[in-house]
Amino acid sequence: MPRRRVVIDHVTIGVSDLARSRAFYARALVPLGFAEIGPPSGGADEIEFGLEEAADFAISTQYGTGATVHIAFAADRREQVDAFYSAALAAGGRDNGAPALRPEYSSGYYAAFVLDPDGHNVEAVHHDTV
C-alpha cells in the first residue's frame, strides 16, 4: 500500500447532548490514543479530542444533528480497532459492524463500526500492509 498522507486537518460534528457525547467519545477513543483536550478557548459548547499535539476531532452543539456523518479514525494496529469497538459499545454505542477484514473496501482494510449517541457512524480502521 502506498504511503498515506493525512488530508483532513480536523473534523467537528454536531451533537444533541454535549455531556452524553463527551462521555461516549472520552471512552471510545482511548484505545486509539485520543484523549479529551478540552473546550477551545471561549467555547463552552464544544469539546476537542486528539493526540496531545493536536485537536483533530471535536463535538459541538453549535452544529445541527439532522444528518448523520461518517468519520473514520486511523488505528496503528488491528488490536486497537478491536479495543475501540469494545470501548465504544461499553460507552453506549450501538454495533454497526464488528471488527473484520473488509476486502470490499480494499485489501488489508480492517475496521469496526459503531453508532454514537446521535447515530453518527464512527469507524476505526487499520490498513494492513501487504
C-alpha positions in Angstrom: 0.0 0.0 0.0 1.4 3.5 -0.8 2.3 5.8 2.0 -0.9 7.5 3.2 -1.0 11.3 3.6 -3.3 12.9 6.1 -5.6 15.2 4.1 -8.1 16.4 6.7 -6.8 18.8 9.4 -9.7 18.4 11.8 -13.4 17.5 11.9 -16.2 18.8 14.1 -19.6 17.1 14.3 -22.9 18.3 15.7 -24.3 16.5 18.8 -27.6 16.9 20.6 -26.3 16.4 24.1 -22.7 17.6 24.8 -22.3 15.7 28.1 -23.6 12.4 26.8 -21.5 12.6 23.7 -18.5 13.7 25.7 -18.8 10.6 27.9 -19.1 8.4 24.8 -16.1 9.7 22.9 -13.9 10.0 26.1 -14.2 6.2 26.5 -14.5 5.1 22.8 -11.4 6.9 21.6 -8.9 5.9 24.4 -7.8 2.7 22.5 -6.8 4.9 19.6 -4.7 7.1 21.7 -7.1 10.1 21.6 -7.8 12.0 24.8 -10.1 14.9 25.6 -8.1 18.1 25.1 -10.9 20.3 26.4 -13.1 23.1 25.0 -11.4 25.6 22.7 -10.8 29.0 24.3 -14.2 30.6 24.8 -16.1 27.6 23.5 -18.2 26.0 26.3 -20.4 24.3 23.7 -17.6 22.3 22.1 -15.2 19.6 23.3 -12.0 18.7 21.4 -10.3 15.4 21.3 -7.0 14.3 19.8 -3.4 13.3 20.3 -1.6 15.6 22.8 -0.2 17.7 20.0 -3.4 18.4 18.0 -7.1 18.6 18.4 -8.1 16.6 15.3 -11.7 15.9 16.3 -14.4 17.9 18.1 -18.1 17.6 19.1 -20.2 20.6 19.3 -23.8 21.8 19.9 -23.1 24.7 17.5 -23.9 22.4 14.6 -27.2 20.6 13.9 -27.7 16.9 14.1 -30.3 16.5 11.3 -28.0 14.5 9.1 -25.6 11.9 10.4 -22.0 11.8 9.4 -19.3 9.1 9.0 -15.9 9.5 10.5 -13.1 7.0 10.4 -10.3 7.2 12.9 -6.9 5.6 12.0 -5.6 2.8 14.1 -2.0 1.7 14.2 -2.9 -2.0 14.8 -5.8 -4.3 14.5 -5.9 -4.7 18.3 -6.7 -1.0 18.5 -9.7 -1.5 16.2 -10.9 -4.4 18.4 -10.4 -2.3 21.6 -12.1 0.7 20.1 -15.1 -1.4 19.2 -15.4 -2.9 22.7 -14.9 0.5 24.4 -17.4 2.2 22.2 -20.1 -0.5 22.9 -19.3 -0.2 26.6 -19.7 3.5 26.4 -23.2 3.1 25.0 -22.5 2.9 21.2 -24.5 0.6 19.0 -23.0 -2.0 16.8 -22.8 -1.1 13.2 -20.2 -3.7 12.1 -17.9 -5.8 14.3 -14.1 -5.8 13.7 -13.3 -7.6 10.5 -11.4 -7.5 7.3 -13.4 -5.6 4.7 -12.0 -6.6 1.3 -14.9 -4.8 -0.4 -13.1 -1.5 0.5 -9.5 -2.6 -0.2 -7.1 -5.3 0.5 -6.0 -5.3 4.2 -8.8 -3.0 5.3 -9.6 -4.0 8.9 -12.3 -2.0 10.5 -15.1 -1.8 13.1 -18.2 0.5 13.1 -20.4 1.8 15.8 -23.2 4.3 16.0 -22.7 7.1 18.5 -25.5 8.6 20.7 -26.7 10.7 17.8 -26.5 8.0 15.2 -23.2 9.1 13.6 -21.3 6.2 12.0 -17.9 6.0 13.8 -15.2 3.8 12.4 -11.8 2.7 13.5 -9.7 1.4 10.6 -6.3 -0.2 10.2 -4.7 -0.7 6.8 -2.6 -3.8 6.8 0.5 -3.6 4.6 0.6 -6.3 2.0 
